Amino acid sequence: MVIVTRRRLERAAAKYKEAAKELKAWAVIVNQVRWHNFAEVRASFPDADFAHGYVVFNVRHNRYRLITHIHYAKDDPNKGSTRGHCYIRSFLTHAEYNNPANWDKEFGS
């Protein structure tokens, strides 16, 4: 997968230092996979959730939530293959996550 808006991960790691290693590990895994559907995401991250069109990853045992939007990889013999893209929408504390309006503040739903 191609991680888009990686800058948001870097900002989150700088702001929440205790989550930095886990975010880096998450990025390494995501860079190496080609997810075709949500079931494949769950195979890599069993605690990932699909909510309101977003894929949500738990970080630091639910202390934080990484909100993403995934365009899954495609294998089409006529159009070619794609790696897929994982868009970082936001990184929230557990309390911030409880309000879905926070999930995609910069870009809207």
Phi, psi and omega in degrees: 000147173265126178271121181256143184066043179302335179305327178294324176295317180296319178295319179296317180296324179289322182282321183243079187302327181292345179259355188301313182295320180292322176295320179295317178297318177302313181297321179299315180296311184297324178297336186263351184257164170230088179283135177255346182195173183294329178301323178290326174299313181297330177294326179277321184228089185302336181265008176292147179234152173252118183218124175055036178086359180250154170255124187247127179251135176277137179232138180057052175055050177075007177290331181225160177228131176258115183263125181228162170235126187247130168258108188290155178296149179231144174237099182238117182298335181273327185251354182092180182256153173235153178281334186093159182226138176244110182268124177278117181265315178193162175234118190234153169288166179302318180294319179296324181297331182299342177252105182302342177296339179279345190296329187215049187303316186291332188240351183080169184281000000 
